[in-house]
Every structure is written in structure tokens, then in C-alpha cells.
Amino acid sequence: MIALTLDAVEEPTVGVTPWVLVVVSDERKRRIARSAWEAAGFAVEVATSALDALECLMVMTPSLVVVDEWVYRPTQR
């Protein structure tokens, strides 16, 4: 995952809270990532799989997408 300091986050100029989509399969890592991004001032949406992430992306456009190094991908049948 990417470490981010509060100094690296710029305040939005239009008063809109930026949001980040976190795609992480491990529950512990999801909690850590959510806490870190929320502390940095982002609204956070969490997806547990690539398919969940695609569903989120069909509805909204995040400021940033953070993807774990391994995300479950079901085999095609």
C-alpha cells in the first residue's frame, strides 16, 4: 500500500470531499486503509474484489483507486 502524509493532501478548491476507492481483499488491510485515508480527509468506499470495484466505478468516479497487490479474480466458466 501507499503511505500518505497529511502534507501531501491538498484541500479541495470547490468544497467537495474527494473520495478514494480501496480495493483490498484482506479484512485487516481494509480497516487499516480506510482509517488512514479517512484521517487524510478522504471519503472512502471499500471493495473486496475486482468485480465489486467495477460496480462502484460504474456509478461514481473516485479521485483515486488503491488496489492491493492481489485481488481475487474468479475464473471464467
C-alpha positions in Angstrom: 0.0 0.0 0.0 1.0 3.6 -0.4 1.8 5.7 2.7 0.4 9.2 2.6 1.2 12.1 4.9 -1.3 14.9 5.6 1.2 17.3 4.0 0.7 15.6 0.6 -3.1 16.1 0.6 -4.3 19.3 -0.9 -7.6 20.8 0.2 -10.2 20.7 -2.5 -10.9 24.0 -4.0 -14.6 23.6 -4.6 -15.6 22.3 -1.2 -16.2 18.8 -2.3 -14.7 15.9 -0.3 -12.6 13.8 -2.6 -13.1 10.1 -2.3 -10.9 7.1 -2.7 -11.9 3.6 -3.8 -9.9 1.0 -1.8 -9.9 -2.5 -3.4 -8.4 -4.9 -0.8 -9.4 -8.5 -0.2 -8.0 -8.8 3.3 -10.3 -7.5 6.1 -7.5 -6.3 8.3 -5.8 -4.4 5.5 -9.2 -2.9 4.5 -9.7 -1.5 8.1 -6.2 0.0 8.1 -6.5 1.5 4.7 -9.9 3.0 5.5 -8.6 4.6 8.7 -5.6 6.0 7.0 -7.5 7.6 4.1 -10.2 8.9 6.3 -7.6 10.5 8.6 -6.2 12.2 5.5 -9.6 13.8 4.8 -10.9 11.4 2.1 -14.3 9.8 1.9 -13.7 6.1 1.5 -15.5 3.4 -0.4 -14.3 -0.2 0.0 -14.5 -3.0 -2.5 -13.4 -6.6 -1.7 -12.9 -7.8 -5.2 -12.3 -6.5 -8.7 -16.0 -7.1 -9.6 -17.1 -5.0 -6.6 -14.7 -2.3 -7.7 -16.1 -2.3 -11.2 -19.7 -1.9 -9.9 -18.5 1.1 -7.8 -16.8 2.6 -10.9 -20.0 2.3 -13.0 -21.7 4.7 -10.5 -19.1 7.1 -9.3 -15.6 8.4 -10.3 -13.2 8.4 -7.4 -10.3 10.8 -7.0 -8.0 7.8 -6.5 -8.2 4.0 -6.7 -6.0 2.0 -4.4 -5.6 -1.7 -5.2 -4.0 -4.4 -3.1 -1.2 -6.3 -4.8 -3.5 -9.3 -5.1 -7.3 -9.1 -5.7 -9.4 -12.2 -6.1 -10.5 -12.7 -9.7 -13.0 -15.5 -10.3 -12.2 -18.0 -13.1 -14.3 -17.8 -16.2 -16.7 -20.7 -16.8 
